[in-house]
């Protein structure tokens, strides 16, 4: 077996989708303002999708949530800086 063979697992497919979506999302809206609110809303959409929707919809909603979580972890959400400063005092 060649060392160049790429194994596609569910995890690698998911992470590839997340990275592609991060690039699309940053091109569409480079601002990180409001990311935390969008992430919170997305988690609710996943919860609803798990109950009501086909699995491909759940997968896509999870990609969106992971994309937002990645952006929050890397970029933050400056709209919450006032709250963070208040809590740090």
Secondary structure, 3 states (H helix, E strand, C coil): CCCCCCCCCHHHHHHHHHHHHHHHHHHHCCCCCCHHHHHHHHHHHHHHHHHHCCHHHHHHHHHHHHHHHHHHHHHCCHHHHHHHHHHHC
